[in-house]
Amino acid sequence: MKKQHFLLAFFFYAIAVFYLASTTPITAHEAKILYTSTDIVSILMRWGDSLGMGFIGFRVFFIFFGFVSIGLFYELSRRYFKKDEDVYLSTLIFMFLPGILTATTLVNVAILVLPLVLLFVILHGKGHYLLLPPIMLALFFIHEASIIFFVAVLLYSVMHKEKKLAIFSLSFLLAFLYLAKGIEIGGRPSGHFVEIFGLYATVFSPLLFLYFFFAMYRILLREKKTLIWYISFTALAFSLLLSIRQRVNITDFAPYVMIAIVLMLDVFNHSIGVRLPQFQKRYKRGFIVVMSFLALSVFLIVGHKLLFLVLDDTRTHFAHRIYKPYLLAKELKSEGIECYDGAHGRERYQLRYYKILPCPE
């Protein structure tokens, strides 16, 4: 991929992010965090909301961290690929992942975790071990699911005999156990295994995830296992195992899984490189098909509002729960009504953002 094509794609990406962030009403998840939570995510939301910039205000810090993640992923790709074309292609695939696009646009703890994980991997690769504990400490406090990250780092450090890294990761694991933090595990076999595949297909786009899954499995069997692979594969394996017994929150695992896009592209390049030109056509056609599905996923996300407006029955639209309270609030205000008692669950927090409160008794 040429530099000018990448810059053009990045320009489109930036426009898409700011368009979505400024036009998409507050989601139920965002509204609940804004009014009920006291963690770092809610603090950043309130700081941004105080700027008075509308929807983009409470999302502004998360947009910033999203672009930081892209910059760090570009730097990581430079360490993996010799050709600039591969660096640009890897970064383009990463930033246009539906999971990255939506995490950058909407309030999400994943977009705070992602740059820390990428920075950790980059600094580890450069041998800056003294800078790793502060990053691990930040992950420890920001993300309860980071216990998966510490398990992965411990496995890597033991297998590669890195004593300092093993001590750091083991210390944080023991702290998790002592404080009884981490992912809640419980329930009984309840059939969420297929559901988690669907969630990953949404985060990656369906065909891209299938190839990603194949690449991770191939590395397990025959390729060199790097720190990125340990982090990504451990998170992927844990999420699949947990899904057998309970519903899995995809944001707990996606930040650790998505960084392995560089490995997936590396596996693809290797598959192409070991074959004669006449046998490469099938792989190149497959690549075009996969990228076409990724592009379709991106256009569905960017154009979701238009699709919502043209549908006769909007209840079938995936963004129905986002736009319903927004349109209801506009209708109530147009009629001079300032209270409403028909909201349930998180919808009450969405209406609260639009200054529509429950009616006094």
N, C-alpha and C positions, 0 to 999 in steps of 0.2 A: 504493500500500500504506500502510495506516495505522500509526501508531507503535505502538499497543497490539498489533497483529498481529505486527509485527516483534519486539517485546520477547518475546512469547510464543514465537515461532519461535527466538529466540536462547536462551531458557531451555531449550527442547527440545534445541537444538544442544549447549549446555554439558553437559546430562545425558548426551547420546549420546557426547560426547567422553570424559568421565570414565568412563563405563560401558565403552566399548571399550578405553580405555587400561588399565583395572584388571582386565579379564577376558580380554583377548586374550593368549595366551602369547607368549613371545619368538619373533620370526620368525628364519628362517635368516640373513637380511640383518643384522638387529640383532645376533644372536649373533656373527657373524663380525666386525662392527665392534667389538664390546665386547672381544673377545679378541685381535684381530690388528692393529687400526688404532691410530694415534697422532695422528690429526688432531683438529680441534676437536669433531667429532661424537662421537668416542669419549671424549674428555675430559669432555664434558657428560654422557654416559651414565654414566661411572664416578662422577662427582660425585653424580648423582641416585641411582645404585644404592647408594651409601654411606649414603643416608638410611634405608634399610631399609623401604621402602614397598611392596615387592612389584613387580609388573609396572609399576605406575604410576610407581615411583621413577625408573628409568632413562629414563623418557619425560617426566618432569615439566618439564624445561627446554624441550622441544620443544612441549609443550602451551602453555606460556607464550608462546613466539614465535608460535604459531598464533593465539592471541587478540590478540597485538600486531598481527599481519598484518590481522586483521579490523578492528581499530580504525583502522589506517592506510588500509585500503581504503575505509572509511566516510568518512574525511577526504578522500580522493581523489575519491570520488563527489560530495561536496558541492561540489567545484570544477567538476564537469562538469554537474550538473543543478540547475536552479532550484527544482524542486518537491521537497519533502521525501519525497513518495511514491516518486519515482524513486530517490532516495538510498537509502531503505530497501529497495526492491526489488532494486536493483543489489547492495547488500551482502548481502542474503539469498541471491541466486543464487550469489554468490562463495563464501560460507562453506559452502553446501550442495553445492558441486561435489565429486564423489567424490574428486578429487585433493586438495582442501583438507582434507576431512574425514579422509582416511587419513593425509595428511602431518602433520596436527596430532596424530593419535592415535599413529602409529608413528614411530620414529626415522628421520629423513630429512634430508639436507642441504638439500633444497629449502625446508624451512620456516625455515631460517636465512637463505637467500638472499632469499626473498620479501619480508620486511619491509625489507631493505636497498634492494631495487629500488623498492619503493613509497615509501620515505622519499626516495630520490634523485629520483623523479619529482615528489613534492610540493615538495621544497625547490627544485628547478629551476623549478617553476611560480611559486614565490614570489620567485625571483631571488636566492636565497642561494647564490651560486656558490662562496664560500669554504668552505662545508660539504660540497661535493660530492667533492673529492679524498679526504677521509678515508673516505667511503662506498665510493668506487671502490677504495681501498686494501684495505678489508676484504673486498670481493668478490674482489679479486685473490688474496688468500691463502686465503679460505674455499672458493672454488669454481673449479676449473680450467676448467670450461665457461663461466665468465664472459667468456671471450674473445668469445663471441657478443654479450654485452651491450656490450662496448667497440666492436665493429664497428658495432652498431646506433647507438650514441651518436655515433660518428664520422660515420656517414652522415647522421644528423640534423643535426649541427652544421655539416657542410659545406653541406648543402642550405639551411639557415637562416642561414648565415653567422655562426655563433657561434664566434668565434676561440678564446676561452678554453676552451670545452668541447671544441673540436677538438684543442687542444694536450694537454689532460688525457687524453682518450681515446686519442689517438695515442701518447702516452708509455707508457700501460699496454699497448697493443698491441705496441709495440716491446719492452717488457719480457717479454711472453709469448714473442715470437719469440726473444729473446736467451737466455731460460732454457729454451727448447724445451718450454714448458708448453702446456696446452690439450687439446682433444679429439683423441684418436687417430683418424687417418684412414688407411684402408687397405682391403685386401681387393679383391674383384672383384664385379661385379654378381651379387647372390645372392637377390634377391626379397624383401627386407624392406619394400618400399614399402607393401604392403597391411597389413603388420603394424603399421607406425607409425600408420596410420589407426585401427586397432583399439585401439591404446594410447591415442591421444587420445580416442577414443570412450569409453574406460573412465574417463579423467581428467575429462571433461566430462559424460558421458552421451551416448548416440549422437545423438539428434536435436538436442541443444543444440550439439554440435560441428559438425554439418552447417550450422546457421544461423550459428555463429561463423565457420566457414570462408567462407561466403557474405559475411558482413559485412566480413571482412578484405579479400576480393577486391573488394568494392564500393568500399571506401575507397581501395584501390589505383587504381581506375579514375576515380573522380569526386569523392571527399570530401577534406576537409582532413586532412593527414597530421600527426599530433601525435607527440610523443616516445614516448608509449605505443605508438602504432601501429608506429613504427620498431622498438622493442624487441621487441614481440610478433611482428610479421611477419617480422623477420629471423630470430628463433629458430625460428619455424614453417617458414620456407623452408629454412633450413640443415638442420633435422631431416629434412625430406622428401627433400632432395637426398642427404644422407648415407645415408638408408635404402636408396637404390638399390644401394649398394656394401657396406653393413655393417649389423649389428644396432645399433640406437640405444638408448641408455639414456635413457628418458623423463624421468628426474629431472634430466638435464642441461639440458633445454629447457623443461619445464613451468612453472617459476617465472616465466620471462620471457613465456610465452604467456598464462597465466591472468589476468594483470593487465588484459588488454584486454576484460574483461567489460563495463566501462563503455562502451567503444566499441560493442560489440554491442548493448547496450540503447539507446544513442543512435541507432544506425541503425534499430532497430525503431521507436522513437518517431517518427523522421522519416518512416518509411514509413507509419505510422498517421496522422500529422499532415497529410500532403499529400493525403489521400483523404477523400471525403465519407463521412458516417456509415454510409450503406448499403453502402459498399464496405470498411468496416473490419471487418465481422463475420468474414470469412475469416481475417484476420490475428489477430484475437482468439481464434478457435477454434484456430488453429495454436499460439498462445502457450500456451493451456491444455493442449494435447497435449504440447508440449515440456516444460512444467513438471511434467506428470503423470509423464513418463518420468524426469525428474530426481528426483521424490519416490520413485518406485519404486526407483531406484538407491540412494538414501539408506537406504530401509527394508531393502534386501537387504544393505547393509553393516552396519547396526546389528543386524539379526536373523540375521547369518550363522552365529552359534554355534548358535542353535536349529535352523536348517536343517541344519547339520552333524550334530547329534545325532539328527535324525529320518531321515536318509538311510540306506538299507540298505548301499549301497556308497559309503563316504566318499571313496574315491579320485577320484571325479568332482567333488568339491567343491574350489573354488579355495583354501580354507584348509587343505587336507589336510596340506600340509608344515608348517603351523604347529602343528596339534593332534596330529599323529602322535607327535613326540618327547615332547610334554607328557604324553599318555596313556601312552606307553611308560614314561616315568620313574615315573609314579604306580604302574603295574603292577609294575615292578621293585622299587620301594621297599616296596610292600605284601607282596612275597615275601621281603623282607630282602636283596635283591641290590643291591650298590652299584657294580657295574661291568658294562660291556657292550661287546662287540666288533663288533656287527653294524651299527654306524652308519657312514655314508659321507659324505664331503663336508662341507657346512655343518651337517648334522645332528649331527655330533660336538660342535660348539660349542653347539648348543641343549641337548644332554644335559649338557654341562659346566656350563651355567647351573643345571641341576637337580641338580648334584652327582653325576652319573653319569659316571664316567671309564672309559677303556679298561682292560680287565683287565691286570694285570701279567703279564709272561711268566714 
